[in-house]
Amino acid sequence: MGAVVELFGAEPFPLLTAFTDIHGHYQFSDLAPGQYSIRVLQAYSLSAHRKNIHVQSDTHAIVNLNLISVFGMSQWFPAVPRTANEPADDWKWTLRSGVDRPILRWIDTSGNNVERGDVSVHRDTAHPMQVHAELTAGSSQFGEGGFRQEAFFRVQEGNSNEAILHVQSSTDGAGLVAAGVERNPMAGDTARAVASFRTLPMDFGAGLGRLQIFQMRGGEQLALSDEVMAQFGAETEAVQAGQNVTAALPFMAVHLEETGSVISYGMATSTDLQGLTDLASSGEVPAMAMQDGTLRLTHSLHQEFSIERKLAGVQLEAAYFYDHFVDPVLNGYGDASASEFSSGDVLLDPVTGAFRSVGPNYSGGGFRVFAARQMKGNIWTSVEYAEGPAIALPGTDFSGQASFADALSSVIPTRTQSVLVSMRGRVLGSGTTWNAGYRWQPEETITAVDPFNAGMNSPFLSLILHQPVGSSNSSPDRLELVFVMQNMLAQGYRPIYVTAGQTLYFAQVPRLLTGGLAFSF
């Protein structure tokens, strides 16, 4: 009971995690057809690993694994006698643990006139250290320009501790160093902590400078019972750029799982930190901008009640949420320089040309409904509808705006809708995985509806491709090509200001194409 069962797919990190019940049983439901591997972890036991598990449509795969106790009582037992029609066994004596699992074997080689015995020690062949490296270029998002090199190291110590190291650098002078630890003191309980330091070249309206960001993230998951799971934690941000700004961003969530349904309540204050799984990353560039020459960090509060139901090949979800934003970030794009933004209302990334400004405070409730269905083969389709507050720039004549301040005065909160239609799948044989989606939202809106929902963050027409190269598609050891195409039709751009013949725009995200090579071993 309480063993941690991790399910791996094409990626080097777990797709799903389950815990064994009082009978030692576990289950993963509604998996897409393909190849998987499983790792089982338990305190005071050696981990077990099984690769190349084939799952086909409308079938069940039963995978049994044995754990070997490290501190169990041990005793020597003679080998079980074989019958005449069975092959000979060279195991004469076996050291077994208290759960009757072999640890050592003594091989009798007297028949070969060798005056010694060999001892074979069982070792866990699961990957105690995983390395994921990426070479990426082409992004034009705020703080993510140039050619980037990234490495992610994950080291497992025993069955209850893990350590990570994340390093990133780019040709534009940006850099990131992050380190973290994870502990699993008891079955179902997990604690994580990640500290990171990031530096970015920025333009503050009076020349080039550097933005330094320190983030400390931590959280814990507690199994309150077999049906109730709780998560809580917080992030502390400190930003320095000639002036210092700090923020504390807590989160918490409670999940009640019963007979195929999950009822959840969540509270979060940062869009990229809403649960323990988000602590596996080092975080994004904080939601920050400038106003009146002062750095501002966005302060937000998101609360949500949701219910999720999984049936055979179908997943349904409904949620009600309430959002409150203070100093929300508005994203802008265009060829501009510091001279055009002397008002101090813009934080400019000189590498990508992306800039940020502060929008009006807003709040309001909303809801979303989601449905996903597995089609024939290895394809999932999903539809999501959301309604809630956002910020809009009405379709006025921007040519009459004489300054950036005039454009900001036209921005207003509104209530609107958003619809997402997406498909994802995996090509058997080649191992290619793809995810394509189109999220419609009125083009006058310049922030997302329900921004805390990761499922609605695919802007307009987008496509993600992962193509393994060389090694087995189901193995954690692989080489992979990655392509991300975002807002391919360049929708949602709202012109705000013309300066020196160049038009500046507000938009949720830019049109971009990124590509790279990822290594996992």
N, C-alpha and C positions, 0 to 999 in steps of 0.2 A: 504494500500500500504506500502511496505517496511518491513513487518513483517518477522522475521527470522524463518524459518521452518527447524528443524533438524530431520533427519531420523536415527533411531537406529535399529541395527540388534541384533546379539548375543553379540556384544561387548558393554561395558558401555559407550563408547564414540561415537559421531555422525559419521555415515558412509558418509552421504551427507548433504549439506546445500543448501537451496534455499531461495529466497526472493519473497514475493508476489508482483504482478503487481498492476496497478492502480485499478483493479477490485477485488483485494484481492485473486487472483488465484495463485496457485503454482503447480509445477509438478516435479515428479521424474520419469525418464524414464529408460528403459532397466534394471529393477531390476531382480535379480534372484528370483525364487519362494521361498517362505518361510514366516516367521512371522516377523513383524516389529512393531516398535512403533514410534510415532511422537510427538515432542514437538514444540510449537510455542512461540516465544519470541517477545515482542514489548515494546518499551519504554513507561512508564506510564501506563502499563497494566499488569494484572496478567497473568502469563503464562498458557497455556493450554496443556494438555497431553492426548494422546490416545494410549492404549496398545493393544496387540493381534490383529494386523491388518494382515489378511491372504492375501497373493498375490500368485496367481496361474499362470501357464504358459498361455500366450496369452490372458490375461485378464487385465482389469483396475479396480483399487480399488479407489473409491471416498470417501475421508475422509474430512468432514466439521468440523471445530472447531470454537468456539466462544471465543473471548478475552474480558476480563472485564476491562474497564477503571478505573484506580484508582482515577484520578483527574477530571473525567467528572462531569458535573452538575447532581445532584441527586434530585429526587422528589418522593413523596409518591403517589402511584396510588392504587385505589381499585382493588381487584381481579376481573378477568373477570367472569361474571355470567356463571354458568354451566347449560346445558339443563337437562331435566328430566331424560334422558337415560344415562347421564354421571355420573361417581362416584363423591361423595362429595369431595370438596377441602377444606383442613384446612388452606389454605393461605387466610387470610382476608385482609392483607395489605402487599405491597411489595415495598421495596426500590430499585429503578432501577437507573442505571447510564445513562449518556447522550447518550450512544449507545444502550439503552434499554436492558441492561443485568441485571438480578437480583443480588443484593449484599447481602441484608438481608431479612429475612422473619419474619413476626410477626404471631405467631400461637395463635389463639383464643381457649382457653381451658375452656371457661365459661360453656360449656356443661358438663364438668366434675366437676363443682363446685370448680375449682382451681382459686384462686384470684390473679393470676399473669400470665404473658406471658413469653414464652421462645424465645430467639433470637438465630438463627443459623447463624454462620458466614461462608461465603464461603472461603475455603483455597485451595491453589494450592497443589495438592498431588504429583506433579512431584518431582523427587529426588533433593532437594536443595543441598545435599551433597552426593558425590559418593566416594567410597573407592575401590581401586583395589590393591590387594596384591599378591605377587608371591613368591614361594619357588622354586628355580631352582638349578640344579647341572649338571655337566658333560661337560661344555664348555671348549674348549682348544684354544680359540682365545686370541689374545694379550689383556691383561688387564681384562680378564673375566674368571678367574679360580676359583676353589673351590665351596663351597656351598654358594649360595647367597640368601639373603632375601631382598625383595623390596616392598615398599608400595607407592601408589600414591593417594593423597587426592585431591579432587576437590570440591570446595564450591562455590555455586552460591548465589550472593547477589542481590536480585531484578531481573530485566530483562536485565541489561546492564553490570554487573560486575561479574567476576569470579576470584577465587584465587586457586592456586595449590601448593602442597607441595610434593616433591618426595624425598624419603629416600631409600638408598641402602647400604647394608653391606655384607661382605663375610668372610668366615673362613680364607682366606689368608691375611686378614688385609686391604683389599681395602674398600673404603667407598665413598659415594656420598650423598650430601645434595643439593637440588635445590628447589627454590621457584619462583613462577611467578604469574602474574596478567593478566587479559584480560578485556578490556573495549570495549563496543559497543556504542559509543556516538550518532551515527546516523544510520539509516537504511542502511545496506550495508557496513558500515565502522567498522573496527575492529582493535584494537591495542593490542599487546601482548609484554610482557617482561619476561625473565627468567634469573635468576642468579644461578650459580651452583659452588660448590667447590668439587673437587674430589682428592683423594689421593690413590696412587698405590705403592706397593712394586716393586722396579726395581733393576737391576744390571747394573751398568755403566762401567763395565770392571775392576773395582778396589775394588769390594766389594758391599755388599747390601746397598741400600739407599731407599729413598722415593721420589716419583714424585708427586708434588702438582700442580693441575691445576685449575685455576679460569676462568670461562667463563660467559660472560654477553651477552645475546641475546635479540634483540628487533626488532619489525617490525610492519608495518601497512598496512592495506588493505583499498583502497578507491574505492567506486563506482562512477566512473567519469560520467557514464550515465547508462541507462538500458542495454546497450550492452557492455560497456567497463569497465573492472575491472583492477586496478593496485595494485601491491604489492611491497614493498621495505623494507629494513631493513639491519641489520649488526650484526656481532658477534665480540666481542673482547676477545682474548685468552691471558692468561698470564700463563707461565709454569715456575716452579721453581724446580731446582734439583742441588743445588750448583752453578748454573748459571741461569740467567733469560732470557727468550725468550718471545716476545710478537708478536701478529699479529692482524690485523683488516681485517675482511672478510665480505664485503658487498654483497647484492643480490638485484635483482629487476626483476619484471615480469609484462607484460601487456597482457591481454587476451581480445580478441574481439569475442563475441558470436553472431552469426546471423544464423537463420533458420537451426538449427541443427548442425552447424559447429562452431569450436572454432579455431581461429588463434592466436598464441601466440609468443611472443618474451621473452626470459629469459636470464639473466646474473647472474652467481653465481661464488663464489670463494671457496666454500667448498661443498664437495659431500653430506654432511648430513644437509645442510641448503640452500635450494633453493626456499623456499616459506613459507608462513605463517603457513601452516599445520605442517612444521617441527619444529616450535616453541612450539608445544604441548609436545615435549620431551625435555630432558635435554641435548641432544647431546651425541655424542660418544667420545671415547678417541681421541684426536686430531691426525691428520695425521702428525706424528713426528717421527724422528729417530735420529741417531748419525752419525757424520762424522768427522774424525780427532779429536775425543774427544770432539766435540761440538754438543750440541743439535740443531737440525734443524727442523723448521716447514715448511711443504709443502706450497708453494704459487702456486695457480692455478687460471686460468681464463677460464670459460666456457661460450660460447654464443650459443644460439640456436633459430632457427625459426622452428615452427611446425604448422601443421594443423591437426585437429581431426574432424572426421565426424562420427556421430552416426545415424544408421538406425535401423529398426526393428530387434532386436536381433543380430546386427552386429556393431562392433566398428572398425574404420580404423584410422590410424595415419601415417604421414610421417614427417620426421624432418631432417634438416641439422644443424650440430654443428661444432664448432671449439674450440679445447682445447689447453691450454698452461700450462705446468707443470715445476716448478722449485723446485729442491730437492724432487722428488717424492719418496714415501715410497715403499720399497721392503720388502715383508713379507717372513720370513724364519721359519723353524721348525726343531727340532731335539734335541737330548740330548747333551747339551753343558754347559760349565761353563765359568766363567769370564776369566780363564787362556787362553782359546782358542781365546779370543777376545781382546787381549791386545792392538791391534792396535787402539782401540777407534772408530771403524767404526760400532759398533753394540750396540743397546739398547735391553737388554735381560729382558724378563719377567720370573723370576725364578720359578714362580708357574706353568705355562703352558709349559715352554720350548720354547715358541714362541719368535722370535726376529725380529727386524726391522733394515734395513740399508737404505742408500740413494742411489737412482739410478741416471742415467744421465738425464739431462733436455731434454724435447722433446715437440713437438707441431705438430698440423696438423688438417685438417678438416675431417669430416666424415658424414655419413648419416645413418638413420635407417628407417625401415618400419615395421608396426605392424598391425596385424589383429586379432580380437577376435570374436567368434561367440558362441551364446548360443545354446546348443544342447537340445535334448529332456530331460525332467526331470529338474534337478537342476544342470546342468554341463555346464561350460564354457571351451572352448578350445581356445588357442591363439598361434600365431606364430610370432616371431620377428627376423629380420635380421639386423645386424649392421656391418658397415665397418669403420675403423678409426685407429688412432695410438695406439700403446701399446709398452711395453718393453718385449724383448725376451732374452732367454738364449739359444743360438744354441746348437745342440746336439754334442758337442765336448767331448773329452775324459777327464772327470773330474779327473780321477785318477792321471793325471800328474800335477794337481794344488797343489802347496805346501803351499799355504796360502789363507786366506780369501780375501786378496787383489787381488790375481790372479783370483778368481771367479768373483769379481766385475768388473775386466777389461774385462771380456768376455760378459758382459751384454750390449745390444745395443737396441736402439729404432727401431721399425719396423712398417709396416702397415699390418693389418690382418683383418679377419672377425670373426663374432660371430653369432651363430644361437640359438635361444631359442624356445623350444616347451614345453608348459605347459598346465595343466588342473587343474581346481578347481571346487569344488562343495560342496553341503550340503546334508546330509542324513536326509530326513524328518522323523519325529518321534523321532529319537535318538538325533537330533541336531548336529551330528558330522559334522565339516567342515574340509576340507582337501585341500591342494595345493601341487601339485607335478609338477616338471619341470626338464628338462635337457637342460643345456646350453653348446653347443659345442664351443670350441675355440682351436686352435692349442696348443698342450701341451707344446711347447717350449716358449709360451708367459707366462709371470709371473705377468702381470698386466691385468686388464680387459679392453676390448674395450668399449668405451662410459661409463666410470665409473660414470658419473653424472646421468645416467639413472637407476633408481631403479629397473625397470623391467628386466634389464639384469644382476643384481647382484646375481641371484641364481646360484651358481657355480656348474657346471656339474650336477650330479644326486642328487636332494634334495627333501625332503618331510616335510611338516608341518601338524600336526594334532591338532585339538582342540576338546576335548570331554567334553560336559557339564555333570555335575553330580548333580542329585537331582532336583533342581528347574527348573522352566519353561524355555525352550530354548529361548523364545522370550523376556523374562524379563531382564532388566538390572541387577537384583539381581540373581547371579548365582555363582556356584562353577564349576571349569573347570580344566581338565587335559590338559597339553600342551606338545607336543613332537616336537622337531626340529631335523631332520637328514640332514646333509649337506655334500656334496661331498662323497656320500656313497661308491663310487668305488675308492676313493683315487686317483683321476686323477690329472694331472697337476703338480706333484711333480718333480722338476728338481734338481738332485744331484749336489752339488757345491764343497764339500770339505769333506775329511775323516780325522777325528782326534780321536786318541785313540780307533780305531775300530768302531767309530760311524760316520754315514753319515749325513751330514746336507743338507737341501733342501731349495730351493726357491719354493714358490707356492702362488697362489692367496689366497687360504683359506685352512685350514686343514680339514681332515675328522673328523667329530665330531657328537656326539649325546647328546642332552640336553633334559631334562625332568623336569617337575615341576607341581606345583599345584597353580592355580590362584583363588583368591576370588574377587568378585565384589558385592558390596552392597551399 
